[in-house]
Amino acid sequence: MWRSTLARPIIMAVSDRHQFDSDDGKACDRIVTWSVAVARAGVDLIQIRERGLDDRRLLTLVRRVCAATTGYATRVVVNERTDIALAGEADGVHLPGTAPPAGRVRAVVPARFLIGRSVHIEAEAMQTELEGGCDYVMFGTVFSSASKPAGHPIAGISALAAVCRRVKLPVVAIGGIDEARANDAARAGAAGVAAIGLFAAPMPASEPEPVTRSRFDHIVRTLRHAFDVQSAAARSTTSG
């Protein structure tokens, strides 16, 4: 069985060019700057999730982000597009729930290439683990999220906890994650959290770099603290 080597907790920042600029070219420039800021703050993964961006521009963006974050511990994964991830020399791919099994992708990618997968119900998470090849599953939408349309199904914290109990794969919670809700995700057994809005907004173009850096540093420290507290509590319970 495939075993994930990702260290916990997993903090992932997910890109969304629409939060930066309506012009794709300018937005991509901002994503590169943003990627350096979140990498410097210490996120574990950056997911380039730019649906609707044409292939040429997406590949260029991935290459620029990978080059800009070289030297940081942060790794870059590309949403859905294994071909773009490989051509852009990214660290991995994040598969949607409709993609082929991770094992098939694993057969054609280099060693240490990260593969994640979105799941929305417990059965999907269990099937993903059974198929093998995945480094983590991303479960959501856990909380109401501004990035989802009104009426989008919300799984809730109890469903997250159920998934965490049933699979050994790291479970990354997404959907409405903020610094306070990270505590709930950690208590539910999640291995980490992923967020779009938390890392992107507000990030005005006029914001000085030191201010952006300080804000992202604070966010990452707070998220990690939530999981550190939970880990300490679990160790205390076990030793007691």
N, C-alpha and C positions, 0 to 999 in steps of 0.2 A: 504493500500500500504506500502511496506517495505521502511523504511527511513534509509539512511546511517548516521552513527554517526562519520564518519571520519572527523577530523579537517582539514581545509585547511590552507596553501597549503600542498599538499602531495608530498613528495620527496621520490622517490623509486630508490634504487640501485639494478640492476639485475645482477646476477652472470653469468659468462661464463668461465668454467674451461680451455677452450682452449687458453684463453689469459694469463694463468699462467704457464702451463706446458703441454707437450704432454703425460706425464704419469698421468693416472687418480688418482692414489694414492697420488702423490705429489701435483697434482692440487687441490685435495680436502683439503689437509692440508693447502694450500695457501688460499683457500676460507674461511676456518675457521678464519684464521688470518685476512683476508680482511674484513670479516663480523664484527669483533670486531672494526676494524678501522672505517668503515662507520657508525656503530652504535654509536661509541664514537663521531663521527662528527655530529650526530644528524639527520640522515635520518629517515623518518617515517616508511618505509617498506623496507625489503630486500626480493627480490624474488629469490628463488633457482630455477633456470631455467637450468637444466642439462639434456638435451635430450640425450638419448643414454647411459646414465649411468645405470648399472645394478641395479635392485631393492634393493638388499642388501646394496650396496655401497651408493645408494641414501638415503636410510633410515638412515644409519649411519651418513651420512653427515648432514642431516636435524637435527638429534638429537644433533650432535656436535655443529652446528650453534646455535640452540636454547639454549643449555647449555652455550655456550660462550657469548651470548648476554643477558643473564639473568641480570636484574638490569638496563638495558637501556630501554628507552621508545620505541625503535625500535621494530616493530613486524615483524615476519617472515611468508611469504607465500610461498607455493610450487606450481610451475607451473604444471597444469594439473592433478596431482595425489592427489586426495582427500584422498585416502587410505593411502598414504605415509604421507600426512600432519597430519592426525589423529593419525597414529601410532607413528609418530615422535614428537607429541605434539606441532606442529607448530600452529601459530595463524590464519592460513587461507589457502585458495587455490586460485590460479589464473587460471581461466578456458579459454581454447582456444575457438575460435568462433564455433568450431564443437562440443563442449561438450553439454550435456543435459542442459535444462534451469536451471538457478541458484536456482529457487524455489524448484526443486527436490533435489538438494544438500542441501539446507537449511533445508529440512525436516529430514535429517539424521545426522546433525552436531550439536555440542554444541551451546549454546547461546553465542553471541559475536564472533563467528567464522567468520572471514572475507572472503568474496567471491568477487572476481573481475572477469572481463571478457574482453577478447580482442574483439574489433569491428573494422571494416575497412570502413564501410560506414554509412551514417546517418540512414538508415532504420534499420540496425542491432542494433544501439544504442537505437533507439526508441522501438524496439521489446524487447530488454533486460530490459528496464525500465518497459514496460508494463507487462512482465512476473513476475517481482518482485524478491526479494531475493538478489539482488546485492548491494554491498557497493560502487562500483566504476566501471567505464568502462575505458579501456585503448584503446586509439585511435591512429592508425598509419598505415603505416609508414608516419610521417608528413614530415620529411626532408630526403634527401639522407643519407644512413647509411652504414658504413663499415661492419656492421654485416649482411647486406642483399646482395644477389648476384646482379650482374649487370643486369639492366632491371627490377628489382623489382618495382612494382607500388608505386609511391609517391603520397600521398593524398594532401599535401600542406596545407598551413596555412588557406586558405579560407574554405576548407572542415572541418578543425578542428573547426573553428569559427561557421560554420553551425551546427555541432553536439552540440556544447556548448549551442547554442541558443535553440535547440529543446528538450534537456533533462535536468531534474533537478538533475540527478545523477552526482556526481563528475566525471569529464572527465580528465584523466591523459594522457598527450601527450607523445608519444614515437617515436623514429626514428630520429637519427642525432641530438639529443639534446646536446647542449653545453651551456656554460654560457651565451653567447650572444643570442642564439635562445630561451632561456627560457623567455626572455623579449617578444618575438613575441608570444609565447604560452600563456603567462599571458594576453597579450592584446587581444588575441583571445577568452579569457574567460575560459581557462583551469583551472582546480582546482589544477593542479600540473604537474610534469614531471617525467618520468622514463628514466633511461639511463644505458647502458652497458659499452661502451667504456670510457665514461667520468669518471667513477669511477674505471675502471680497468687498463687502460693503460695511461701513462706508470707506472707500479708498479713493478720494478725489485726486485728480491729476495734479492739483496744486499742493497736496499734502507733502510736507518735507520728508525726505527719506528717513531721518532719525525718528520722526513721529511714527511713521509706518512700521519701522523696525521695532520700536518700543511696544507698539500695540500688538504686533504679531508675537513678539517674545512673551508678552503677558498671556495671550491666548494659549499658546503652546504649553507654557508652564502650568497654567490652570488646568488644562485638559489632562496633562500627565499626572498632576497632583491627585485628581479624582481617581485615577487607576492605582496610584501608589497607596492611597488610603485604603482602597478596597483590598489590595493585595496584602497589606499589613493586617487588616481585619481578618482575612482568610487564614493567614499564617497563625494569628493569635488563637483563632477557633480550633485549628488543627492541633496546635501544641498544647492547648488546654484540654 
